[in-house]
Structure formats: C-alpha cells, structure tokens
C-alpha cells in the first residue's frame, strides 16, 4: 500500500471513530505531517484522495473540512459519501440505535400528545401493514410504522433530522429484522412492543408511548450486542437489500 493511501486510511478511521466530526476543520498539512511523521506532499496526496471520494471538502482560503453527513443541496434521504462511509463501520449500527432511542422516544411522546385524526389513521394503516407483512422481510413496513409516529409529532426539526437520516435508520431496522426476527422468542417480543407502542400513541398516553418506544429500540440494540458477544456475526444489510438476509438464513 502506498504511504499516501495508508495515511488516507488513518484519517478515514479518525473520522469514523469520532476523532474528527462531520464539518470539523482538519488540521493543517504541516500539523498532520508532524503528527503522522510523513512529508507534507504525502499528506496533500492523502487529502486529495479523500476529497475525490467526497469524505472531505476543501474551502478556498479556509482549509480542509470533514464533509457534512447530510448533503445540503439534495433531496432529503439522499446520502452523502460520508454517510456511505459510516454505513460500513461496525459501530455505526449501534450509534444509530442510540440516536433512535432518544429521538423516537421523544417523537412518540409528542405524537401521543399531538396526533390528529388523520395522523392516527396513518399510524393505524402503517401498523396494519406491519402486522400483515411476513416478519422475516418486513423492514420497510416496520420503518414506515415508526416514521408515521415521527411525522405525527408535528415537530418539524425532529421530522427533518430523522428524515435526513432516513436511509441509515432503515439500515438499523433491516439489521433487526435480519438478525432478531428469525428467532421466535425475540420476534414475539418485538411484535408485542410494536402493539404496545401503537396503543399508547393512539390512546394519547405520552409517557407510556415514550417509555415503550425507548425500551423497544434499547431491546433491539442490546439483543444484537449480546449476539455479537456470543460469537454470532451480525448481518449488516446494504440499503433496501433484504435478499442477502434471506439467503444467509437459508444457508444457516
């Protein structure tokens, strides 16, 4: 591997591990060269490689910055190159579940308070679609149910944040469906949690809705962490691809 490629990989890992945050300014070429023990020419080549992949961006007269995780001038849900990079990181799945636990808990609380008759109709339709779909391939209806609750929160900032991360949030649901739903005991618990969440929101019980929403996401996260600790290899799906999970289950 060329030295510049090794340096670009190290910088990439620094971003993925949280050492450099999205939109944070990257240290100067001179600082990086001193810190990493290579020439400025090597640093320049490594940064150029990362820039070419959209992981960082250079602003004239200001320096280099980690790219935004959400593209600023495209449709909601379209992913930035940095977002694709995060998808491949083993820790990202659990980072996303931490975000889901907090934000979806708050969304459920607000939805139980603010849902209109139309919102409740949409949530009910989404819940029915989830119940009627094969639990081994129901990631999209599952995600749709949670999204209907988020939209019923009527908090535009909360809706915008979760919509902008829509594809990555779907990734967590796909992982849950692929890894947990084939296990009958876990599947039954998830089905029960979804019903409890639905009933709490529809019955306008904010505290109960928040508690159930957070407990549900926490259960999914802890169950998959336990699987890894016990030596299982988690199925981490590419977006909108559940066929690989079905193949993996068929072969196991």
Residue, then its C-alpha position, 0 to 999 in steps of 0.5 A: x500500500x502506498x504511504x499516501x493511501x495508508x495515511x488516507x486510511x488513518x484519517x478515514x478511521x479518525x473520522x469514523x471513530x469520532x476523532x474528527x466530526x462531520x464539518x470539523x476543520x482538519x488540521x493543517x498539512x504541516x500539523x498532520x505531517x508532524x503528527x503522522x511523521x510523513x512529508x507534507x506532499x504525502x499528506x496533500x496526496x492523502x487529502x486529495x484522495x479523500x476529497x475525490x471520494x467526497x469524505x472531505x471538502x476543501x474551502x478556498x482560503x479556509x482549509x480542509x473540512x470533514x464533509x457534512x453527513x447530510x448533503x445540503x443541496x439534495x433531496x432529503x434521504x439522499x446520502x452523502x459519501x460520508x454517510x456511505x462511509x459510516x454505513x460500513x463501520x461496525x459501530x455505526x449500527x449501534x450509534x444509530x440505535x442510540x440516536x433512535x432511542x432518544x429521538x423516537x422516544x421523544x417523537x412518540x411522546x409528542x405524537x401521543x400528545x399531538x396526533x390528529x385524526x388523520x395522523x392516527x389513521x396513518x399510524x393505524x394503516x402503517x401498523x396494519x401493514x406491519x402486522x400483515x407483512x411476513x416478519x422475516x422481510x418486513x423492514x420497510x413496513x416496520x420503518x414506515x410504522x415508526x416514521x408515521x409516529x415521527x411525522x405525527x409529532x408535528x415537530x418539524x426539526x425532529x421530522x427533518x433530522x430523522x428524515x435526513x437520516x432516513x436511509x441509515x435508520x432503515x439500515x438499523x431496522x433491516x439489521x433487526x429484522x435480519x438478525x432478531x426476527x428469525x428467532x421466535x422468542x425475540x420476534x414475539x417480543x418485538x411484535x408485542x412492543x410494536x402493539x404496545x407502542x401503537x396503543x399508547x400513541x393512539x390512546x394519547x398516553x405520552x409517557x407510556x408511548x415514550x417509555x415503550x418506544x425507548x425500551x423497544x429500540x434499547x431491546x433491539x440494540x442490546x439483543x444484537x450486542x449480546x449476539x455479537x458477544x456470543x460469537x454470532x456475526x451480525x448481518x449488516x444489510x446494504x440499503x433496501x437489500x433484504x435478499x442477502x438476509x434471506x439467503x444467509x438464513x437459508x444457508x444457516 
